[in-house]
Amino acid sequence: MLKQIHRLAPGLLPLRRVFIVLLVCGAAGAAVGLFAFADDEGDSILMPGIILILWAVMGLIFVDIFAHLQPPLRGNPTRWRSRWFSGLRQGLYWTLVLGFAALGLTVIDLSLHLANAWLLSGLR
């Protein structure tokens, strides 16, 4: 799985600027919805802006963290220190993958709740 992520993330590195532009657009939309409009009118802009911010941040995190993964150390396998550092690095990478997966599930849940609230507010 780490090899697949390591192959995918560097290919997405050129999209980093797109994620930054989406983040700025989402922040601008959320700010306009929060400060420029009244209750329901502002919510119609605020909630999609927040969802856009969440997904742009997820894309940035994925690209920034996983595009620069280093392969396991290919040192002398008989040296305990090389094996220990290699295992420690792989454990750290797996912790990052599991943390990103948990963060992704949280963003999906939050996006669904915000989209549901946004759609219900449009029906009133």
TIRO-2110 file (N, C-alpha, C; in Angstrom, 1 decimal):
// TIRO-2110
0.8, -1.2, 0.0, N, 1, A
0.0, 0.0, 0.0, CA, 1, A
0.9, 1.3, 0.0, C, 1, A
1.9, 1.2, 0.8, N, 2, A
2.8, 2.4, 0.8, CA, 2, A
3.5, 2.6, -0.6, C, 2, A
3.8, 1.5, -1.3, N, 3, A
4.3, 1.7, -2.7, CA, 3, A
3.3, 2.3, -3.6, C, 3, A
2.0, 2.0, -3.5, N, 4, A
1.0, 2.6, -4.3, CA, 4, A
0.8, 4.0, -4.0, C, 4, A
0.8, 4.4, -2.8, N, 5, A
0.7, 5.8, -2.4, CA, 5, A
2.0, 6.5, -2.9, C, 5, A
3.1, 5.9, -2.7, N, 6, A
4.4, 6.6, -3.2, CA, 6, A
4.4, 6.8, -4.7, C, 6, A
3.7, 5.9, -5.5, N, 7, A
3.6, 6.1, -6.9, CA, 7, A
2.5, 7.2, -7.3, C, 7, A
1.5, 7.2, -6.5, N, 8, A
0.4, 8.1, -6.8, CA, 8, A
0.7, 9.6, -6.4, C, 8, A
1.2, 9.8, -5.2, N, 9, A
1.4, 11.2, -4.7, CA, 9, A
2.3, 12.0, -5.5, C, 9, A
3.5, 11.5, -6.0, N, 10, A
4.3, 12.4, -6.8, CA, 10, A
3.7, 12.8, -8.1, C, 10, A
2.8, 12.0, -8.6, N, 11, A
2.1, 12.3, -9.8, CA, 11, A
1.1, 13.5, -9.6, C, 11, A
0.6, 13.6, -8.3, N, 12, A
-0.3, 14.6, -8.0, CA, 12, A
0.3, 15.9, -7.5, C, 12, A
1.6, 15.9, -7.5, N, 13, A
2.4, 17.1, -7.0, CA, 13, A
2.1, 18.3, -7.9, C, 13, A
2.0, 18.2, -9.2, N, 14, A
1.6, 19.4, -10.0, CA, 14, A
0.2, 20.0, -9.6, C, 14, A
-0.6, 19.2, -9.0, N, 15, A
-1.9, 19.7, -8.6, CA, 15, A
-1.9, 20.5, -7.3, C, 15, A
-0.8, 20.6, -6.7, N, 16, A
-0.6, 21.3, -5.4, CA, 16, A
-1.1, 22.8, -5.5, C, 16, A
-0.8, 23.4, -6.6, N, 17, A
-1.3, 24.8, -6.8, CA, 17, A
-2.8, 24.9, -7.0, C, 17, A
-3.3, 23.9, -7.7, N, 18, A
-4.8, 23.8, -7.8, CA, 18, A
-5.5, 23.7, -6.5, C, 18, A
-4.9, 22.9, -5.6, N, 19, A
-5.5, 22.7, -4.3, CA, 19, A
-5.4, 24.0, -3.5, C, 19, A
-4.3, 24.8, -3.7, N, 20, A
-4.1, 26.0, -3.0, CA, 20, A
-5.2, 27.0, -3.5, C, 20, A
-5.4, 27.1, -4.8, N, 21, A
-6.4, 28.0, -5.4, CA, 21, A
-7.8, 27.6, -4.9, C, 21, A
-8.1, 26.3, -4.8, N, 22, A
-9.4, 25.9, -4.3, CA, 22, A
-9.6, 26.2, -2.8, C, 22, A
-8.5, 26.1, -2.1, N, 23, A
-8.5, 26.5, -0.7, CA, 23, A
-8.8, 28.0, -0.5, C, 23, A
-8.2, 28.8, -1.3, N, 24, A
-8.4, 30.3, -1.3, CA, 24, A
-9.9, 30.6, -1.7, C, 24, A
-10.3, 29.9, -2.8, N, 25, A
-11.7, 30.2, -3.2, CA, 25, A
-12.7, 29.7, -2.2, C, 25, A
-12.5, 28.6, -1.6, N, 26, A
-13.4, 28.2, -0.5, CA, 26, A
-13.4, 29.1, 0.7, C, 26, A
-12.2, 29.6, 1.1, N, 27, A
-12.1, 30.5, 2.2, CA, 27, A
-12.8, 31.9, 1.8, C, 27, A
-12.6, 32.3, 0.6, N, 28, A
-13.3, 33.5, 0.1, CA, 28, A
-14.8, 33.3, 0.1, C, 28, A
-15.3, 32.2, -0.4, N, 29, A
-16.7, 31.9, -0.4, CA, 29, A
-17.3, 31.8, 1.0, C, 29, A
-16.6, 31.2, 1.9, N, 30, A
-17.0, 31.0, 3.3, CA, 30, A
-17.1, 32.4, 4.0, C, 30, A
-16.1, 33.2, 3.7, N, 31, A
-16.0, 34.6, 4.3, CA, 31, A
-17.2, 35.4, 3.8, C, 31, A
-17.4, 35.4, 2.5, N, 32, A
-18.6, 36.1, 1.9, CA, 32, A
-19.9, 35.7, 2.5, C, 32, A
-20.0, 34.4, 2.6, N, 33, A
-21.3, 33.8, 3.2, CA, 33, A
-21.4, 34.1, 4.6, C, 33, A
-20.3, 34.2, 5.3, N, 34, A
-20.4, 34.5, 6.8, CA, 34, A
-20.7, 36.0, 7.1, C, 34, A
-20.0, 36.8, 6.3, N, 35, A
-20.1, 38.3, 6.7, CA, 35, A
-20.9, 39.1, 5.8, C, 35, A
-21.2, 38.7, 4.6, N, 36, A
-21.9, 39.6, 3.7, CA, 36, A
-23.4, 39.4, 3.6, C, 36, A
-23.9, 38.2, 3.9, N, 37, A
-25.3, 37.9, 3.8, CA, 37, A
-25.9, 37.6, 5.1, C, 37, A
-27.3, 37.6, 5.1, N, 38, A
-28.0, 37.3, 6.3, CA, 38, A
-28.1, 35.8, 6.4, C, 38, A
-28.9, 35.3, 7.3, N, 39, A
-29.0, 33.9, 7.7, CA, 39, A
-29.0, 32.9, 6.6, C, 39, A
-30.1, 32.6, 6.0, N, 40, A
-30.2, 31.6, 5.0, CA, 40, A
-29.4, 31.9, 3.7, C, 40, A
-29.4, 33.1, 3.4, N, 41, A
-28.6, 33.5, 2.1, CA, 41, A
-27.1, 33.2, 2.4, C, 41, A
-26.6, 33.5, 3.5, N, 42, A
-25.2, 33.3, 3.8, CA, 42, A
-24.9, 31.8, 3.9, C, 42, A
-25.8, 31.0, 4.4, N, 43, A
-25.6, 29.6, 4.6, CA, 43, A
-25.5, 28.9, 3.2, C, 43, A
-26.2, 29.4, 2.2, N, 44, A
-26.1, 28.8, 0.9, CA, 44, A
-24.8, 29.0, 0.2, C, 44, A
-24.0, 29.9, 0.7, N, 45, A
-22.6, 30.1, 0.2, CA, 45, A
-21.6, 29.5, 1.2, C, 45, A
-21.9, 29.7, 2.5, N, 46, A
-20.9, 29.3, 3.6, CA, 46, A
-20.7, 27.8, 3.6, C, 46, A
-21.7, 27.0, 3.5, N, 47, A
-21.5, 25.5, 3.6, CA, 47, A
-20.7, 24.9, 2.5, C, 47, A
-21.0, 25.3, 1.2, N, 48, A
-20.1, 24.7, 0.1, CA, 48, A
-18.7, 25.2, 0.3, C, 48, A
-18.5, 26.5, 0.8, N, 49, A
-17.2, 27.0, 1.0, CA, 49, A
-16.4, 26.2, 2.0, C, 49, A
-17.1, 25.8, 3.1, N, 50, A
-16.4, 25.0, 4.1, CA, 50, A
-16.1, 23.6, 3.5, C, 50, A
-17.0, 23.0, 2.8, N, 51, A
-16.7, 21.7, 2.2, CA, 51, A
-15.5, 21.8, 1.2, C, 51, A
-15.5, 22.9, 0.4, N, 52, A
-14.3, 23.1, -0.5, CA, 52, A
-13.0, 23.2, 0.3, C, 52, A
-13.1, 23.9, 1.4, N, 53, A
-11.9, 24.1, 2.2, CA, 53, A
-11.4, 22.7, 2.7, C, 53, A
-12.3, 21.9, 3.2, N, 54, A
-12.0, 20.6, 3.8, CA, 54, A
-11.3, 19.7, 2.7, C, 54, A
-11.9, 19.7, 1.6, N, 55, A
-11.3, 18.8, 0.5, CA, 55, A
-10.0, 19.3, 0.0, C, 55, A
-9.9, 20.6, -0.1, N, 56, A
-8.6, 21.2, -0.6, CA, 56, A
-7.5, 21.0, 0.4, C, 56, A
-7.8, 21.1, 1.7, N, 57, A
-6.8, 20.8, 2.7, CA, 57, A
-6.4, 19.3, 2.7, C, 57, A
-7.4, 18.4, 2.5, N, 58, A
-7.1, 17.0, 2.4, CA, 58, A
-6.1, 16.7, 1.2, C, 58, A
-6.4, 17.3, 0.1, N, 59, A
-5.5, 17.2, -1.1, CA, 59, A
-4.1, 17.7, -0.8, C, 59, A
-4.0, 18.8, -0.2, N, 60, A
-2.7, 19.4, 0.2, CA, 60, A
-1.9, 18.5, 1.1, C, 60, A
-2.7, 18.0, 2.1, N, 61, A
-2.0, 17.1, 3.1, CA, 61, A
-1.5, 15.9, 2.4, C, 61, A
-2.3, 15.3, 1.5, N, 62, A
-1.9, 14.0, 0.8, CA, 62, A
-0.7, 14.3, 0.0, C, 62, A
-0.7, 15.4, -0.8, N, 63, A
0.4, 15.7, -1.7, CA, 63, A
1.7, 16.0, -0.9, C, 63, A
1.5, 16.9, 0.1, N, 64, A
2.7, 17.3, 0.9, CA, 64, A
3.4, 16.2, 1.7, C, 64, A
2.6, 15.3, 2.2, N, 65, A
3.2, 14.3, 3.1, CA, 65, A
3.7, 13.1, 2.3, C, 65, A
2.9, 12.6, 1.4, N, 66, A
3.2, 11.3, 0.7, CA, 66, A
4.0, 11.5, -0.6, C, 66, A
4.2, 12.7, -1.1, N, 67, A
5.0, 12.8, -2.3, CA, 67, A
6.5, 12.7, -2.0, C, 67, A
6.8, 12.8, -0.8, N, 68, A
8.3, 12.8, -0.4, CA, 68, A
8.6, 11.6, 0.5, C, 68, A
7.9, 10.5, 0.4, N, 69, A
8.3, 9.3, 1.1, CA, 69, A
9.6, 8.8, 0.6, C, 69, A
10.4, 8.3, 1.6, N, 70, A
11.6, 7.7, 1.2, CA, 70, A
11.5, 6.2, 1.3, C, 70, A
12.1, 5.5, 0.3, N, 71, A
12.1, 4.1, 0.4, CA, 71, A
12.8, 3.5, 1.6, C, 71, A
12.5, 2.3, 2.0, N, 72, A
13.2, 1.7, 3.2, CA, 72, A
14.7, 1.7, 3.0, C, 72, A
15.4, 1.8, 4.1, N, 73, A
16.8, 1.8, 4.0, CA, 73, A
17.3, 0.5, 3.5, C, 73, A
18.3, 0.5, 2.6, N, 74, A
18.9, -0.7, 2.1, CA, 74, A
20.3, -0.9, 2.7, C, 74, A
20.4, -0.7, 4.0, N, 75, A
21.7, -0.9, 4.6, CA, 75, A
22.1, -2.3, 4.8, C, 75, A
23.1, -2.5, 5.6, N, 76, A
23.6, -3.9, 5.9, CA, 76, A
22.5, -4.6, 6.8, C, 76, A
21.9, -5.7, 6.3, N, 77, A
20.8, -6.3, 7.1, CA, 77, A
21.3, -7.0, 8.4, C, 77, A
22.6, -7.1, 8.5, N, 78, A
23.1, -7.7, 9.7, CA, 78, A
23.3, -6.7, 10.8, C, 78, A
23.3, -5.4, 10.5, N, 79, A
23.5, -4.4, 11.5, CA, 79, A
22.1, -4.1, 12.1, C, 79, A
22.0, -4.2, 13.4, N, 80, A
20.7, -4.1, 14.1, CA, 80, A
20.3, -2.6, 14.0, C, 80, A
21.2, -1.7, 13.9, N, 81, A
20.8, -0.3, 13.9, CA, 81, A
20.1, 0.1, 12.6, C, 81, A
20.6, -0.5, 11.5, N, 82, A
20.0, -0.2, 10.2, CA, 82, A
18.6, -0.8, 10.1, C, 82, A
18.4, -2.0, 10.6, N, 83, A
17.1, -2.7, 10.6, CA, 83, A
16.2, -1.9, 11.5, C, 83, A
16.6, -1.5, 12.6, N, 84, A
15.8, -0.8, 13.6, CA, 84, A
15.3, 0.6, 13.0, C, 84, A
16.2, 1.3, 12.4, N, 85, A
15.8, 2.6, 11.8, CA, 85, A
14.9, 2.4, 10.6, C, 85, A
15.1, 1.4, 9.9, N, 86, A
14.2, 1.1, 8.7, CA, 86, A
12.8, 0.7, 9.2, C, 86, A
12.7, -0.1, 10.2, N, 87, A
11.5, -0.5, 10.8, CA, 87, A
10.7, 0.7, 11.4, C, 87, A
11.5, 1.6, 12.1, N, 88, A
10.9, 2.7, 12.7, CA, 88, A
10.4, 3.7, 11.7, C, 88, A
11.1, 3.9, 10.6, N, 89, A
10.6, 4.7, 9.5, CA, 89, A
9.3, 4.2, 8.9, C, 89, A
9.3, 2.9, 8.6, N, 90, A
8.1, 2.2, 8.0, CA, 90, A
6.9, 2.3, 9.0, C, 90, A
7.2, 2.2, 10.3, N, 91, A
6.1, 2.3, 11.2, CA, 91, A
5.6, 3.8, 11.3, C, 91, A
6.4, 4.7, 11.1, N, 92, A
6.0, 6.1, 11.1, CA, 92, A
5.2, 6.4, 9.8, C, 92, A
5.6, 5.8, 8.7, N, 93, A
4.8, 6.0, 7.5, CA, 93, A
3.4, 5.3, 7.6, C, 93, A
3.4, 4.1, 8.2, N, 94, A
2.1, 3.5, 8.4, CA, 94, A
1.2, 4.3, 9.3, C, 94, A
1.8, 4.9, 10.3, N, 95, A
1.0, 5.8, 11.2, CA, 95, A
0.4, 7.0, 10.5, C, 95, A
1.2, 7.5, 9.6, N, 96, A
0.7, 8.6, 8.8, CA, 96, A
-0.4, 8.2, 7.8, C, 96, A
-0.3, 7.0, 7.3, N, 97, A
-1.3, 6.5, 6.4, CA, 97, A
-2.6, 6.3, 7.2, C, 97, A
-2.5, 5.7, 8.3, N, 98, A
-3.7, 5.4, 9.1, CA, 98, A
-4.3, 6.7, 9.7, C, 98, A
-3.5, 7.7, 10.0, N, 99, A
-4.0, 9.0, 10.4, CA, 99, A
-4.7, 9.7, 9.3, C, 99, A
-4.1, 9.6, 8.1, N, 100, A
-4.7, 10.3, 6.9, CA, 100, A
-6.1, 9.6, 6.6, C, 100, A
-6.1, 8.3, 6.7, N, 101, A
-7.4, 7.5, 6.5, CA, 101, A
-8.4, 8.0, 7.5, C, 101, A
-8.1, 8.1, 8.8, N, 102, A
-9.0, 8.5, 9.8, CA, 102, A
-9.5, 10.0, 9.5, C, 102, A
-8.5, 10.8, 9.1, N, 103, A
-8.9, 12.2, 8.8, CA, 103, A
-9.8, 12.2, 7.6, C, 103, A
-9.5, 11.4, 6.6, N, 104, A
-10.4, 11.3, 5.4, CA, 104, A
-11.8, 10.9, 5.7, C, 104, A
-11.9, 9.9, 6.6, N, 105, A
-13.3, 9.4, 7.0, CA, 105, A
-14.0, 10.5, 7.8, C, 105, A
-13.3, 11.3, 8.6, N, 106, A
-13.9, 12.4, 9.3, CA, 106, A
-14.4, 13.5, 8.3, C, 106, A
-13.6, 13.8, 7.3, N, 107, A
-13.9, 14.8, 6.3, CA, 107, A
-15.1, 14.3, 5.5, C, 107, A
-15.2, 13.1, 5.2, N, 108, A
-16.3, 12.5, 4.4, CA, 108, A
-17.6, 12.7, 5.3, C, 108, A
-17.5, 12.3, 6.6, N, 109, A
-18.7, 12.4, 7.4, CA, 109, A
-19.1, 13.9, 7.6, C, 109, A
-18.2, 14.7, 7.8, N, 110, A
-18.5, 16.2, 8.0, CA, 110, A
-19.1, 16.7, 6.7, C, 110, A
-18.5, 16.4, 5.6, N, 111, A
-19.0, 16.8, 4.3, CA, 111, A
-20.5, 16.4, 4.1, C, 111, A
-20.8, 15.1, 4.4, N, 112, A
-22.1, 14.7, 4.3, CA, 112, A
-23.1, 15.4, 5.2, C, 112, A
-22.7, 15.7, 6.4, N, 113, A
-23.6, 16.4, 7.3, CA, 113, A
-23.8, 17.8, 6.8, C, 113, A
-22.7, 18.5, 6.4, N, 114, A
-22.9, 19.9, 5.9, CA, 114, A
-23.7, 19.9, 4.6, C, 114, A
-23.5, 18.9, 3.7, N, 115, A
-24.3, 18.9, 2.5, CA, 115, A
-25.8, 18.7, 2.8, C, 115, A
-26.0, 17.8, 3.8, N, 116, A
-27.4, 17.5, 4.2, CA, 116, A
-28.1, 18.8, 4.8, C, 116, A
-27.4, 19.5, 5.7, N, 117, A
-27.9, 20.7, 6.2, CA, 117, A
-28.1, 21.8, 5.2, C, 117, A
-27.2, 21.8, 4.2, N, 118, A
-27.3, 22.8, 3.1, CA, 118, A
-28.5, 22.5, 2.3, C, 118, A
-28.7, 21.3, 1.9, N, 119, A
-29.9, 20.9, 1.1, CA, 119, A
-31.2, 21.1, 1.9, C, 119, A
-31.2, 20.8, 3.1, N, 120, A
-32.4, 21.0, 3.9, CA, 120, A
-32.7, 22.5, 4.1, C, 120, A
-31.7, 23.3, 4.2, N, 121, A
-31.9, 24.8, 4.4, CA, 121, A
-32.4, 25.4, 3.1, C, 121, A
-32.1, 24.8, 1.9, N, 122, A
-32.6, 25.3, 0.6, CA, 122, A
-34.0, 24.9, 0.4, C, 122, A
-34.5, 23.9, 1.1, N, 123, A
-35.9, 23.4, 0.9, CA, 123, A
-36.9, 24.3, 1.7, C, 123, A
-36.4, 25.0, 2.7, N, 124, A
-37.3, 25.9, 3.5, CA, 124, A
-37.7, 27.1, 2.8, C, 124, A
END
